[in-house]
Amino acid sequence: MKINPVGLYTHLCKSFGPQHWWPMDHSHHEQNNTDPRFEVMIGAILTQNTAWTNVEKAIKQLKKHHLLSVQALKDADTELVKTCIRSSGYFNQKAKRLQYLSNYLAERYDGDLDQFFLQSTDRLRKELLSLHGIGPETADSMLLYAAKKPVFVVDTYTKRLSKRLPLPVNAASYDDIQHYVEHELKKEYSTHELVQVYNELHALIVNLGKYYCKPKPICPNCPLLSLCHFGQQQEKEV
């Protein structure tokens, strides 16, 4: 039995339940009058090439030093930023990217994310991709989780799953996977619903990838085993 993105979403929702992604400390932002959407943007850069647990440690340190706002991060001592985000890896590179983003938002938009996110999805995505250190996955994470734009995020887990199920796409192509998933889900859900659907589906695929669809997969207990060509082949070889 083949599975499409609608079936995949439904099946994973039943298996794992709501994921409540993107995690953040809203009380911190309320107390400090800061914008939680900027924390999402910071996290999207910090999570490049590392696990989320390492990002959480970095954000905790940034929070401790009150660096979760555009202006504070822009004005911060770069060495302090590097120290705070050391746990996320590539901290020299990421510190430059974070402060470049902060400077850009401060100079172009006076640090006002409402103004920045008011743009159309296509225009905003193009602008994000023009910024140093922001590629498609990082840009789309910002669009979906911070700007609440209907954009599906593709990551390593999604590419792996697309190859193994398989989905009728080039599993090595970010754009092919994204266009296919969005095209199929738009048939079933309204534009208003798509933000939440894309949010949950991406988080659900990440959860599947962390616990079952690993580089060395754990197929026997995987909730998609009956729908996965790769998993069924693995079972036959045991």
N, C-alpha and C positions, 0 to 999 in steps of 0.2 A: 504493500500500500504506500503510495507516494503522499508526501505532505507538502502543503504550501504554507506561506507565512501566516495566514489566518488560522489554519489548523495548528501550526507550531505555537502560536501565541496562546490559543485556547488550551492546548495540551499542557504547556509549561505553567500556565496560570493555575490549572487544577493540581499540578504536581507540587509546585512550590509556594503558591499564594503570592500576595502583594509583596513587593520588594522595598517599597518606600525609599527609592533612590532619587535624589542625591542626598546623602546624610550630612547634616550640619547642625551646629548649635545655635538655634534661633534666639535663645535667651541672651546669648553673648551679644548678638547684633542689636537686640532691643535695648539692652543696658548701655551699649556704647554708641548707639545711634549710627550704626554702620549698615551697609547694604549686603545682605547675604548672597546676592547674585555675584558680587565680586569675589566672594570666597569660592564660589563654584568655578569662576574663571581661573582663579589661582590653582585650585585643585586639578583642573583640566590640564594645566601645564605641568604641575608637579607629578601627575600620574604617568607621564611619558616614560616608558621603559622601566616601570617599577610597579610593585604591588600596592594596593590601596592602604594596607596596614602601615607602610612606610610614609605614605602621604599624610595619614592621620597624625602621625608623630610630628611631621613638619608643620602642619596646620596648627597643632597644639602649641608649638613654640612661637609661631607667628602671632597667635592669639595672645599668648603670654606677654609678648612685647608690643601688643596693640598695633599690629601691622596688617590688619585685614581690611584696610580702606585704601582707596586709590591714592589719596594725598599722603597718608602715613607711609605707604610702601614706596611711593615716589621719592619722598624725602629721607628715607631710611639710609643708614650707613650700609653700603653694599656688603661689607664683611659681616655685619650682624645678620643680614638676610641670608648669606651663605651658611652661617652657623645654624640659623633656625631651620633651614631646609636640608641640612646635611643628610638626614635619614632617607631622603627621597632619591639620592644618587644624582650624579651629574650636576652637583649643586652650583658649581661655578657658572655653568651654561644656563641653568634654570634661573639663577638669581638675575642674570642679565636679561633673560626673557621676561621675567616678572616685572622688573623695573622699567624695561622698555614699554611693556603694555601699560603700566601705570602712568608713565610719562605721556604716552600717546593719548590715553583717555583724559588725562588732566589738561593737556594742551589743546586737543581737538574738541572735547566735549565738556570741559570744566568738571570732569569727574562725574558727570550726570549720566548714569546708565539708562535712565528713562529715555533720554534724548538719543543715546547710542542705539538702543534696542528698538526705537520707534521705526527704524527703516524696514523696508521690505526684506523678506528672508534672503532672496537672491543677492540683493545689494549688500546686506550685512555679511553674508557668507564670503562674498568677494573681498570685502574690506578686511575681514578677519584673516583670510588666507594671504593677504598682502603684507601682514605683519610678521616680523622676524620671529621664527621659532614656532609658528602656528601652522600645522598641516591639517588635512581634512578631518581626521578623527578628533583632534583638539578643537578645531573650529566648530564642528557639528555638536560636540559635547556642550560647548558654550551656548550654541544656538538652542539646543533642546532643553538643557537643564537650567540655564540662566535666563535666556531670552524667551523661553517657552514657545519656540517656533517648531512647527511640525517637520522635523528633520530626523531621519533614522541614523543612528550612529553605528558605524561598522568598526569592529576591532578584530584582534587576532582570534578571539573566541568565535566570532561570527564567521570569519573566513574558514576556520577549521570545521565548524559545523556545516557550513555550506558545501564543503568538499565531501564530508563523510555521509551526509544524509542520502544522496546529494540533492542540492537545489539546482534548478536548470539555469545556472549562471557560470561565469568564469569566476571560480572561487578565489582566484588571486587578485581579482579586480575590485577595488573599493567601490568604484562608481557602478559597476554592473550589479553588485549585490545590493547596494543602496537603492538603485532605480527599480530593481525587481521587487524588493520588499515593499517599498513605498507604493508602487503601482498596484500590487495585490491588496495591500491593506486599505488603500483608498477606495476600493470597490465595496468594502464592508463597513467602513467607519466614516463618520463625518469629519470635516476639518477640525472642528472643536474637539472631537474625541481623539484625534490622531496624536496630539501631544502626549496624552496620558498613555496611549497604546504603545507608541514608540519608546517612551520612557520605560514602561514595564517590560516590553519585549527585550530591549537591550539589557536591562538588569537581569532578567530571567536567563538570557543566554550566557551572561557572565557567570551567574550562579551555576548553571549547568557545566560550563567550562572549568570552573574551579574544582568541582567535586566529582564529575563523571567524564566529560569529554576533554580530558587532559591530553598532552602530547603522547603519554602512555595511558590510553583510555581505561576506564573501569566500566566496561560495557554490561556485565551481568545485571547490575542493579539500576542501570540508567532508565529513566522514565520514557525515553524515546527509542528504546531497543527494538520494539516491534515495528517501528517506522523507519529504522536506520539501516541502510544497505551495508555500511561499513561494520556496524555492530553485529549484524546477523552473520556476516562473513567471519568475524572474529569468533563468534560462538561456534560456528561449524568447525573451526580449526582447533578448538580446545579438545 
